Amino acid sequence: MSKAYSTLIGTTIREAQKEGIPFDELMTEIFETVLLAERDVFLKEQKMDKPKNKGNGYYHRFIPSFQGKLRLSVPRDRLGSFQPLFLEIARQQSAKCGELALQLYAKGLSTRSVEQVIEQLFGERMSASKVSEISQSLQPLREAWQDRPLKNEYVTVMIDALRINVRRENVYLEACFLVLGTKPDGKREVLGMYLFAEEGAHAWREVFGDLQKRGLTNIPLIISDELTGIINAVSESYPRSKHQICLVHRKRNLMIYIRSDRKAEFSSDFNDVFQIDAFENSEEHITKRLPGFIAKWKRHIPNLESKLEIEKIKYYTAFLTFPREVRRMVYSTNWIERLNCQIRKVTKRVSAFPNPDSLFNLVFMAMQPFEDGCYKRQIPAFREHVLPIFSQLINANPDTQS
């Protein structure tokens, strides 16, 4: 049958091209010719068993096309038993083409670039508007993902932001925040994404309120940069949670005051204060090491003591709650920053998103390789050292620190 299809399609295409038939008319003629040939073969095969069966006119069906939909006249038989295989193949091929367009768009190709790739691979043109339409088709799936219930089974939650241009009445640079959860065995999962024109406690209350509404009522450790209003919002929404301010961001913010030839030395001294991997370490140990660090570097950084905000030391040392073997994974927002870095490669190709939904759809597509790939794998250090003490962490008294 496949050889017959190829021969028949090739003949039909050549004849149609000679006549200059438009693309949709060409595809309609090809499909209807193949469907009619398939019915003829079907009737010949049935002739011995059901001699009274024969052709019985046509009915109409629509199938997806690169330019919209094709209206086909599908041949039928008198007994109603003919089910054209080629019609199903055509639907599947169109679905595969759409899926490819979606994947290419998620990889960061513009709609015009996707159009060119589809034309090279399939020999026909898929319009840029059709690519955009395909990308919008996953919106119901994305919305269901955003509203899905959450189990109370995450040992850390990381928060970080992407700055992206979004058009409302005008184009504004807005913050798209992603929330990444880690389970006790190290499996990770993006829990939500949120778009705010401005940061602030009100925005964080909305984020945490959504997480709580969906079932996440207790988080042993929340990890974030020192975002505007987030410390108060965490203490209000999750009063039992430890809150780790990203030490990598804290160090970067201080290093802008340091000459380039002293940056490596400053970084080493900063790391010596916090000693992430030390066997014996505590908030008290870190507090005792800070005066020497301040004395050495206060000549280079004006008001270093106030910039370090020693009164917030508990937010820099919350990582000590966790076993030493995983502290390097929970003292910063590095994990979620890697995700954001990959998403930026995609979103930077769009000068401004026409609306929030189009932004969410593309970010949702861009994160799928992580969600379906490395995030599904357990992390041995978590499985060995965090999983056995998960119940202790989730029920820990907020005033005690191991």
Residue pairs with C-beta under 8 A, 6 or more apart in sequence:
1 38
1 41
1 85
4 37
4 41
5 34
5 86
8 33
8 34
8 37
9 30
9 34
12 29
12 30
12 33
13 26
13 30
16 25
16 26
16 29
16 30
17 26
21 29
23 66
23 67
23 124
23 125
24 65
24 67
24 68
24 70
27 65
27 70
28 70
28 71
28 72
31 63
31 70
31 72
31 86
31 87
31 90
32 72
32 73
32 74
34 86
35 72
35 74
35 75
35 84
35 86
35 87
36 75
38 84
38 85
38 86
39 55
39 75
39 76
39 77
39 82
39 84
42 77
42 82
43 53
43 54
43 55
43 77
43 82
46 53
46 81
47 53
50 79
52 78
52 79
53 77
53 78
53 79
53 81
54 77
54 78
55 75
55 76
55 77
55 78
56 76
56 77
56 78
57 75
57 76
58 73
58 74
58 75
58 76
59 73
59 74
59 76
60 71
60 72
60 73
60 74
61 71
61 72
61 74
61 87
62 69
62 70
62 71
62 72
63 69
63 70
63 72
63 87
63 90
63 91
63 94
64 70
64 91
64 94
64 95
64 98
65 94
66 97
66 118
66 124
66 125
66 126
66 127
66 130
67 127
67 130
68 130
72 87
74 84
74 87
75 82
75 84
76 82
97 118
97 122
97 126
98 134
98 137
100 117
100 118
100 121
101 114
101 118
101 126
101 130
101 131
101 134
102 134
102 135
102 137
102 138
102 365
104 113
104 114
104 117
105 111
105 114
105 131
105 134
105 135
105 362
105 365
106 346
106 362
106 365
106 366
106 368
107 346
108 345
108 346
108 348
108 349
108 366
109 117
109 349
110 349
110 350
111 128
111 129
111 131
111 132
112 128
114 126
114 128
114 131
115 125
115 126
115 127
115 128
115 131
118 124
118 125
118 126
119 125
119 126
135 358
135 361
135 362
135 365
136 357
136 358
136 361
138 361
138 364
138 365
139 357
139 361
142 360
142 361
142 364
145 364
146 192
146 193
146 360
147 214
148 214
149 214
149 215
150 181
150 191
150 211
150 214
150 215
150 216
151 215
151 216
152 215
152 216
152 217
152 218
152 394
153 183
153 184
154 181
154 182
154 183
154 189
154 191
154 216
154 219
155 182
155 183
155 184
155 219
155 220
155 221
155 382
155 386
155 390
155 393
155 394
156 181
156 182
156 219
156 220
156 221
156 222
156 223
156 330
157 179
157 180
157 181
157 182
157 191
157 211
157 216
157 219
157 221
157 222
157 223
158 179
158 180
158 181
158 182
158 222
158 223
158 224
158 333
158 335
158 336
159 177
159 178
159 179
159 180
159 207
159 222
159 223
159 224
159 225
159 227
159 230
159 333
159 336
160 177
160 178
160 180
160 224
160 225
160 333
160 336
160 337
160 340
161 175
161 176
161 177
161 178
161 199
161 227
161 340
162 175
162 176
162 177
162 178
162 340
162 343
162 344
162 347
162 363
163 173
163 174
163 175
163 176
164 173
164 174
164 176
164 347
164 353
164 359
165 171
165 172
165 173
165 174
165 350
165 351
165 352
165 353
166 172
166 174
166 195
166 352
166 353
166 355
166 356
166 359
167 352
167 353
167 354
167 355
168 355
171 352
172 197
174 195
174 196
174 197
175 195
175 196
175 197
175 198
175 199
176 193
176 194
176 195
176 359
176 363
177 193
177 194
177 195
177 196
177 203
177 207
178 190
178 192
178 193
178 336
178 339
178 340
178 343
178 363
178 367
179 190
179 191
179 192
179 193
179 194
179 207
179 211
180 188
180 189
180 190
180 191
180 335
180 336
180 339
181 188
181 189
181 190
181 191
181 216
182 188
182 335
182 382
183 189
183 382
184 382
184 383
184 386
184 387
184 390
185 378
185 379
185 382
185 383
185 386
185 387
186 377
186 378
186 379
186 380
186 381
186 382
186 383
186 386
187 375
187 376
187 377
187 378
187 379
188 335
188 370
188 374
188 375
189 371
189 375
190 339
190 367
190 370
190 371
190 375
191 211
191 216
192 207
192 210
192 211
193 360
193 363
193 364
194 203
194 206
194 207
194 210
195 356
195 359
195 360
196 203
199 227
199 228
199 229
200 228
200 229
201 228
201 229
201 230
201 232
201 233
202 229
203 229
204 227
204 229
204 230
204 233
204 234
204 237
205 233
205 236
205 237
208 233
208 234
208 237
208 238
209 237
212 237
218 238
218 240
218 241
218 394
219 238
219 241
220 241
220 242
220 321
220 393
220 394
220 396
221 241
221 242
221 243
221 244
221 318
221 319
221 321
221 322
221 330
221 393
222 234
222 238
222 241
222 242
222 243
222 244
223 243
223 244
223 246
223 330
223 331
223 332
223 333
224 230
224 234
224 243
224 244
224 245
224 246
224 333
225 245
225 246
225 249
225 333
226 245
226 246
226 249
226 250
226 315
231 243
231 245
231 312
231 315
234 241
234 243
235 243
239 398
240 396
240 398
241 398
242 318
242 321
242 398
242 401
243 315
243 318
244 315
244 316
244 318
244 319
244 330
244 331
245 312
245 315
245 316
246 331
246 332
246 333
247 274
247 276
247 316
247 319
247 331
247 332
248 331
248 332
248 333
248 334
249 332
249 333
250 316
251 267
251 270
253 307
254 266
254 270
254 301
254 304
254 307
254 308
255 263
255 266
255 267
257 300
257 301
257 302
258 266
258 297
258 300
258 301
259 300
262 300
266 297
266 300
269 293
269 296
269 297
270 293
272 289
272 293
273 286
273 289
273 290
273 293
274 286
274 316
274 317
274 331
275 281
275 285
275 286
275 289
276 319
276 327
276 328
276 331
277 324
277 327
277 328
278 285
278 324
279 324
281 320
281 324
282 317
282 320
282 401
283 313
283 314
283 317
283 320
283 401
286 313
286 316
286 317
287 310
287 313
290 308
290 310
294 304
294 305
294 308
297 304
298 304
298 305
301 307
317 401
318 401
319 327
319 330
319 331
320 327
320 401
320 402
321 393
321 396
321 401
321 402
322 330
322 386
322 393
323 385
323 386
323 389
325 381
325 384
325 385
326 379
326 381
326 382
326 385
326 386
329 335
329 379
329 381
329 382
339 367
339 370
342 366
342 367
342 369
342 370
343 363
343 366
343 367
346 362
346 363
346 365
346 366
347 353
347 359
347 362
347 363
347 366
350 362
353 359
353 362
386 393
